Amino acid sequence: METKSVSVEIGGTTMTFETGLMAKQADGSVIVRVGDSSVLVTAVTGGPARFDFLPLTCEYQDRNGAYGSIPGNYFKREGRSNERETLIARMIDRPIRPQFPKQYRNETQVIATVLSYDETTDTDTLAMCGASAALHISNAPLQRAIAGVRVSSIDGELVVNPSRAQMETADMNLVVAGTEDAVCMVEGGANEMSEDQMMDAMDHAHSEIKKIIGAINELRDIAGVEKAEVPPAPELDADVLAYVEANGTDSLVAAMAITGKHERKEQLKAARNAVIESMLDGETDEDVIEAKTNDAKEAWDKMVGKVMRKQVLGERRRIDGRATDEIRFIDSRVSVAAKSHGSALFTRGETQTFVTAALGMEMDSQRIDFAGSQTEFRRWMLTYNFPPFCTGEARMLRGPKRREIGHGNLAHRSLIPVLPKQEDFPYVLRCCSDVLESNGSSSMATVCGSTLALMDAGVPLKAPVAGIAMGLIKEGDDFAVLSDILGDEDHLGDMDFKVTGTRNGITAFQMDTKIDSVSREIMAKALGQAREGRIHILDEMAKSISEPREDIAANAPRITKLKVKQDKIRDIIGPGGRTIRGMQEECGVRITVEDDGTVLIASSDADATNKALGMIRELTQEAEIGKLYLGVVKRTVDFGAFIEIFPGTEGLVHISHLANERVEQTTDVVTEGDEVLVRVIDIDKRSGKIRLSRKEALEATL
């Protein structure tokens, strides 16, 4: 069994690509290794599919066995893709898809399966590089290889492919993918980093990306097979094309000038149908009618893109009449939902999102169980929903799609740098964003709406965050960067570039291209223009609320924090949790006890909180030398009586301390159940035993 491999040094570690050992019936199969982490990536191509797009599917699969663990679910097997697997699968797809010929329509599938997982080396970028290598050595017509690396800023230094421990202390974490020529995808977040720092990080990442692509090309040279031929796209009937251009251009330009999304769409459709009807006037052959209609529709679609792009590059005027750097009208409102802790309605043009913010306790945090990793509890959550009515469609409601998970993750990541620390604001936070209207950049509207809702809820954010989506129209050397893109500009353009941040810097960053790559000049222009747009949006948001409210909502739980000794935790919990459940039911509060002895009491009722506080203090209080207590006799013995001075805490009154006079028998003075005033006279430091005196208590009351 002959295997072939190549290696390259990246970020101080060795990355190895190997083929010929596993999954040999796939069209392309590569194992990528760094340290003890390894991923098997396969590529398979099928026959032509009847789609007008590339039917490429990318999957990423964690395997518990690769981590040395057993799935924690009832079935004891891996199930549907979780959030991590979905996000990595999207990250593999996005830089690879533009590298295929535009007319390629064959079923193509990439599957990345984790073989071994080393905690120091994550497998996401390995899977991306492996997907590129598997496709490149296969018959799939990938025109150029891509590669990806993670780059982090740690103590001011840029580190490529850092360990997971290093990433936790980083000020910036980006995954950057690109071709040999330029960057084509970016995904990540930062703690208010500048545009120049982002550019430096991408440049640094690209220098390493080129090394990996060199290794992938070398593997292609020694193990690749001949590429499948991609037939040229069928040419349109020249007469049909000429007729549509001659008779439809004026009506198309007029329809494109309509500002409203649905009105423009309807008018474009009506203009197209009128041209087709005119062209087919008198034609009776059904086959000819079908062929000419299909060609006319395709010719019309090409004309739409051509007119839009020509208008932007030639006149610097967009579909809705805006300048290239102009932001649509913004309206933002807060406190729109009476019973939510915080709420906002954010509208930008024809994109609108409704966001609620809710405050909870530690028990409300989200438990995350990814394969092999330790259980995490997420105290900041954001849900992004994209219902069909937001685009005027009617379809069945199902679970969240990959797009919703990806957009939600981007918005979630955008706000992490400005959230208060848990020790300063011990709440669990959740935002729910429902997109009510969509015409471009609903994920960025979600960032803005979530910021407003959190501030409305009284969450002390370090600074407001806004987001903006940028687009690109490029023909040859001429290009235009578009701010706050519409849906049509996204569809017909060459780039989708999302930037979120505060006035001080960037907090999250995502870029995808439809062309093979984007130059540094374009990237710098887009980042600068995005900053200007972001500041404008923040100014508009400030008109509704400029800073967090001084206090949380009246109906939000008020969290009171106190600290008890760790050995007192069991007293609060009680046998089987009965004590804490009883207190919660009696007081109408929620109580959380942490391992370090921190106790959190949540309630919107101050009296209920005070009642619970008193009960907890009574359970956890400790005896003080010299202090008087009214206790209850629990039992008597020959040498004295055991008195419970407060729940769970007893001390001994020796017979010599029961009274001022000599006592013959303990029961001559006290019996079980008597209430007795006693003083604490000593506490043994080693055993904790408490000595009490009734005699000294009597003297103190004289």
Disulfide bonds with the S-S distance in Angstrom:
none
